[in-house]
Amino acid sequence: MPRAIWPVMLILSMIWGGSYYFIKVLLGDFGPWTIVFLRCALGLVVIAIYMLAARQPLRFKQAPWGAVAVMALVNTCIPWAIIGFSETRIASSMASVLNATTPLWSLLLGIAFFGAAARRLQWLGMGVAMIGLAVLVGLDSSSVQASDARGFAGMIAASVFYGLGSQLSNRLLRTMSTYQVTFGTLFFSMLGSGVMAFSSEKIPYSQLLVPSNLFVLAGLGILGSGVAYLLFYWIVHEGGPTRATMVTYLLPVFSLVWGFALLGESIHWSMIAGLALILAGVFLAGRKKAASRQPKSFSLPDDGRAASSSEAAT
């Protein structure tokens, strides 16, 4: 395994951790659906250019694009819009911490609807993570107030969508290349969010040319939704999917740092404790028996949430 994986993993965590900051800034001028549309469009351009340069075939006629469209709405378009709505009510750092519960929802949905089995260690992990959520909600009244209940619930809903999407995308990757799934996800998410943005939100076109907005859009779309995917898949290729899912543990940390340094958001002790418990629970729930050496599959990531029905590591 090349040593370059570790610095690349840090860079990827910084990019995806910064996505919450980018969204928070853009919400001052754009609606949630418009932000999703713009980031998908920019990310799609990056992926398309790379596929052309690397001569990666799209195989349009062979792919189940109907299933990809459904997965794109569930795993990307809708949760990204919900995150934008939630960040109008809660801090970006709080949003990233709540989003760290995604692997638990993936595991629960896998057990309930996709025939996955759970061991005692996984139930223990889910219990620890739920305690972490209770710490966030109950021990820091200043971070989750009554007026922020919708934002808090929205992030939980987005995490549930990601959990469902991870189950769906894990199955799609058995018949499609990661580049096909990425291209299809961004394409259909762009279409879905575009319909919602142009029909329900007023788009301030003049604000698109503001230098600060161009910079943030580049960070969210080109870096966070384009380059980051390519970095992630390089880590998967060089270090394996299990190694790549470690990004999940680093992402909320960098999001807390970005929120504190760039937005002046407060970091309370209960937020750190809650995050530690949530990540500990995710780690326990994602552990496999030492004797198990079966190859592990992975699914398409969203801002760092690489998930698998077999390992529930994100």
N, C-alpha and C positions, 0 to 999 in steps of 0.2 A: 504493500500500500504506500503510495507516494506521500512524502511529508507535506506536500502542498495542500493536502486535503484539509488540514487544520486551519491554515489562514483563510482558505476559500470558505470554509464553514463559518468562520467568524465574520467574513465579509457578507455572506448570505444572511446571517442572523442580523447584522446591522441593517441591511437593506429591508428585510421583511419586518424587523422591529420598528423601522422608521415609517412603515406604511401607515400606522395609526396616527403618527404626527402629520404626515402628508394629508391624510383625509381630514383631520381636524382643521388644518389651515385652509383647505379648499372649501370647506363648508361655509366659510365666510362669504363666498361669492356664488357657489354652485349648490344645487340640490343633490341629494344622495344618488338618484338615478343618473343624473348627468355625470357625476364623478365616476360611476361604474362604467358608463359608456365611453368616456374619454380614456380611462386607464386600459380598458379592453382593446380599444382601437389602437392605442400606442403599443401595447404589448403584442398585439396581432401583427403589426408591422415588423417588429423585431423578430418574432418567430418565423414569419414568412421570408424575410431576408436571409435568415440563417438557414432555413430549409432549402432555399434556392442555392445558396453558396455551398452548402454541404451536400447538395443533390439528394436530399431526403425526399422520397416519393410520397405523395399524398394518398394515392390509390383511392381516388374519390368514389369509384363505382363499387369497391369492395367493402367499404366501411359502413357500419350500421349507424348512419347519421341521425336517424330518429332517436335512437337510444342516447347518442352523444348530446343531442339537443336537450333532452330531459335532464341528463346528468349535469349539463352546463347550467341550467336554470336552478337546479337543486343545490349544486356544489359550489357555484360561483356567483351567478347573477343575483339571486335573491339574498343570500347571506351577505354579500358585499354591500348591497343597498341597506340591509338592516343594520350593519355596522355603522354606515354613514348616519342613519337616523339615530342610532344609540349614542354616537359621539356628539350629537347636538345636546345631549342631556348629561353625559358622564365624561370623566376625563379619559383621554386616550390611553393612559397607563392602566386605568381600571378596566377598560375594554380589552386590552391585551391579556390581562390576568384572567378575566372571565373566559376568554377564548381558549385558554389553556386547558379547559375542561373538555374540549372536543373529543379526545380519545375515549373518554368515559362514555359519552353519548354514542360513539361508534360501537363500543363494546356492548352497551345495553341494547341498541338497535339490532346488532348482530345476533344477540341471544334471543331477542323477541321475534325477529322476522326472518333471519337468514340462517338459522340452524347452528349458530356458533355455541360452543360450550364454555362455561366459566368454572374456574377452580376457586378454591377458598382464597388463594392469594389475590385473585382478581377482585373478588367481592370485598376483601380487606382493603385493597387499593381504592376501590370506589368509595368505601366508607371514609377513608382518610381524606380523599378529595372533597367529599361532601362536608366534612368538618372544616376543611379549608374555606369552602364557600360560606359556611356559617360564621367563621371568623371575619371574613370580609364584610358580611352583612350586619352581624350583631355586635361586634366589638369596636366598630368605628362608625358612629352615627353621623359623623361629618362627611364621610365618603359616599354613603348611600342614604340619601334623604328621601322623603316621600315624593318630592318633585322629580326625583331621578329613578323612580321605580320602573317607568317604562323603558328607560335606557338600559337599566340592569336586566330586565326581562328580555329586552331585545337582543342583548349579547348572548344570553342563554339560548334564545331561539336560533340565533345565527350559528351557535355551536352545534345545536341539534341538526340543523340543515347540513352542516359540514360532516357530522357523524353519518347521516344518511347518505350524503354524497360520496363519502369514502367507501361505503359498502358497494355503491353502484359503480364507481370508477374502478375499484379493485377488480371487478368482473370484466369491465370493458378492456382493461389492459391485457387480458388473456388473449384477446383476438386482434388488438390494435397496437401499433407502436406508440411510444410515449409522445412522439412528435405529432402524430395524427390526433391523439386525444387533446394535447395542448392546443393545437391549431383549432380543432373543432370547438373546444370549450370556450376559448376567447372569441371565436367567430359568433357562435350562437348567443353567448352572453352579451356581446356587443349589439346584436340584433334585438334581443329581449329588453335590455336596458335602454336602447335607443328609442324603442316604441314607447316605453314608459316616460322617458325624459322629455321627448318632444310632445307628448300628449298631456302630461300632468305638471311639468315644471317650466318656468320661464328661464330660458337660457341667456345669460348676459354675454353675448358674443364679444363685446368690447373687452371684457375681463380676461378673455383667452390670450390677449396680446400683452397683458401686464407682465413684466419681466419676472416678478416673484412667483406669479401663478405658472408661468412657463417652466420655471425651475422646479417647482413642486410637482407639476404634472409629469415632467421628465423623470423625477425621482419615483413617482408612483406608477407611471405607465411603462416607461422605457426600462427603468431599473427593476422596479418591484414586480411588474407583470410580464416582462420580457427577458431581460438579462438574468434575473434571479432563477427563472425556470431552467435556463441553460446551465447555470452553475449547479443547480440542484441535480440535474441529470448527470453532470460530470462526476459529482460526488457519488451518485448511485453506481455509475459505471466503474469508477476507480476503487471505491471503498465498500460498495454494497448498500442495499436499501436500509439495513439496520443502522449502519453508520450515519446515513443521511438523515434518519429520523431524529438524531440527536440535536438537529437544528431547533426542534420544538422546545427543548429545554432552555436554549439560549435566547430565543426570540423575545419572551416577555421581559427578560432582564434588560435587553437593549431598549425595549419599548419604554420601560420605566426610566431609563437613563435619558432617552430622547425627550420624553414628556417633561422631565425635571429640568433638563438643560435648556431646551428650546421653547417650551411653553410655560415654564414656571409652575408646573403642577406639583402639588405636595405629595410626598411619599410617606405615608403613615406606617407605624410599626406593624399594625394589623394587616396592611397590604403585603408587606414582606412576609409575615408569618403565614398569611393565607396562601400566597403564591408558593411558599416552600411546601406547605401541606398538599396543595393541589398537584404540584410536580412530583412529590413523593408518592402520592396516590397513583398518578399516571405511570410512574416507574414500576410500582408494584403490580399494577393491573396489566402492564405490558410484558412482564417477565414470563419466560417460558421455562419449562423443566430443563434441568441441566442435561438430561439424556436426549432431549429433542435436538436433532441435527437436520431437520428437514429444511429445504430451501424456503425462503420467505418471499412473499410477494409484496408489492407496495402499490400505492395508489397516488393519483395526481395530487400534488400539494396545492394549498391556497394560502399565500402569505405565510408559508412555513408549516402548514399542517399536513405533512405527509402521513397518510393513515393506511392501516391494513387491517382487514378483518381477522387476520391470523395473529397479529402481534399487538394491535391496538396501541401503537406507540405514539400516536399523536392526537 
